[in-house]
Amino acid sequence: MNRIFSFLAGAMCGAIVGATAALLLTPTSGQQLRADAVSRWEEALAEARQAMEETRKEMRAQYEQMQKS
């Protein structure tokens, strides 16, 4: 479980750093920049929710397996 948490924390930190760098280095208008930021944030949240759900299913399966043993 600790490895999964570490991976997810690293992935989220990488996503945040990457998004911030992209926002700061992108030569676009303010309105377009905000729209891109919102889009990227929503995409990152969707990926995080998907990873959370997969981890939850995996943990639940491990828990059920431990109960059977």
Contacts in CASP RR format, 6 or more apart in sequence:
PFRMAT RR
TARGET T0000
AUTHOR 0000-0000-0000
METHOD contacts of the structure
MODEL  1
MNRIFSFLAGAMCGAIVGATAALLLTPTSGQQLRADAVSRWEEALAEARQ
AMEETRKEMRAQYEQMQKS
1 59 0 8 1.000
4 55 0 8 1.000
4 58 0 8 1.000
8 48 0 8 1.000
8 51 0 8 1.000
8 52 0 8 1.000
8 55 0 8 1.000
11 51 0 8 1.000
12 44 0 8 1.000
12 48 0 8 1.000
15 44 0 8 1.000
15 47 0 8 1.000
16 44 0 8 1.000
19 37 0 8 1.000
19 40 0 8 1.000
19 41 0 8 1.000
19 44 0 8 1.000
22 40 0 8 1.000
23 33 0 8 1.000
23 36 0 8 1.000
23 37 0 8 1.000
26 33 0 8 1.000
26 36 0 8 1.000
28 36 0 8 1.000
END
